[in-house]
Amino acid sequence: MARSAYKSMEDFAKACGVSRPTLAKYFNNPQDVKPITRRRIETVLRQSDFEPSSFVRHLSSKMVVNVGIIVPTIYDPFFAKFVSHIEAALRGRDLRPILISSQTAPDLEEEAAERMLDFKVAGIIVAPLGNLSRPGVFDRLKSEIPTVSFDVPLGDDVPFVSNDHRFGMTAMVQYLCRSGEPPVLIEGPHLTDNVLIRQDAYRQCMKAEGHEPLVVDFDRAASWDMERLGREQMRRLLREGLPGKTLLCSNDRIAFGVISAACEAGLKIGREPGDDIRVAGHDDHPLSEYVWPPLTTTAQDTETIAFETVQQLVDVLGAEQRGETIVPRQKRIRSTLMMRRSA
């Protein structure tokens, strides 16, 4: 007789007539479940080729626990900084990180998700590509391995930690309005919904400050090559006429390109008397304090975001081990205004 095949813990749990947490509890220690439940699981197990998910095997055998990390890129020092903090937080809990970069390519992101399943990691931390991700690319991963996302959410069923983009943008707009000419927002590519959240916060805050919002829409194909895109956008604005003298960029990398084009045109950037324009960004990219002039921005608390992301994964793993279900939480960490020479 052909043995039954099950694609995931959920499928196998349904066949046994138990919940996934109960199944995880059985695989961690069969004596922890009621005898009638144990017999039911073992009957279905004998009739199938089912292999328990990797995190259960790790916990029950006391093996080294591997945790996968998928990020859009490590070429960008901003994500490299996140990864460094996540790795440190994992090692502090005796968890071993395995990193794959999707290199900003949807096909490589899909491949990364498949590789993590092959590696049989105990848990996964993901920063998705966002709007470039293929539909359902992480569905199987989420169903088989405890998953937590940061920067971009994976849905209401997955714990998520992020910067509070609305808070940071509001703080920046208030500062710029009260220290000089109201800002014009220079959009970046719509790679994630974070761009739209920041734009909405800008519009609301400008109105609250008594000013009409002015957004320079992004007019290029979406790309992660943001410094180039920012420079091209600024060159176009210089040809057509600047819409204002305070330019608030949707992220620091766009601001780097804007500063490059402004310097190329001979403009003085800064908040001192005699300067031509002010430029500000968002995120506190690791290079933002080293460009000239140093960039005024809002600093994401990358260390706290990384710590909270790892903590959420540890909480999920612990709940699965105990046979419990926890409600996925979304947590947003406030940023800090960094006032520097550029604005």
Sequence and secondary structure as in RCSB ss.txt:
>XXXX:A:sequence
MARSAYKSMEDFAKACGVSRPTLAKYFNNPQDVKPITRRRIETVLRQSDFEPSSFVRHLSSKMVVNVGIIVPTIY
DPFFAKFVSHIEAALRGRDLRPILISSQTAPDLEEEAAERMLDFKVAGIIVAPLGNLSRPGVFDRLKSEIPTVSF
DVPLGDDVPFVSNDHRFGMTAMVQYLCRSGEPPVLIEGPHLTDNVLIRQDAYRQCMKAEGHEPLVVDFDRAASWD
MERLGREQMRRLLREGLPGKTLLCSNDRIAFGVISAACEAGLKIGREPGDDIRVAGHDDHPLSEYVWPPLTTTAQ
DTETIAFETVQQLVDVLGAEQRGETIVPRQKRIRSTLMMRRSA
>XXXX:A:secstr
   B  SSHHHHHHHHTS HHHHHHHHH GGGS HHHHHHHHHHHHTB     HHHHHHHHT  EEEEEEES SS
SHHHHHHHHHHHHHHHTTTEEEEEEE TT HHHHHHHHHHHHHHT SEEEE    TTS TTTTHHHHHHS EEEE
SS   TTS EEEE HHHHHHHHHHHHHHHSS  EEE    SSTHHHHHHHHHHHHHHHTT    EE   S   S 
HHHHHHHHHHHHHHH  S SEEEESSHHHHHHHHHHHHHTT  BSSSTT  BEEE SB  TTTTTSSS  BEEE 
 HHHHHHHHHHHHHHHHHHHHHT      EEEE  EEE  TT 
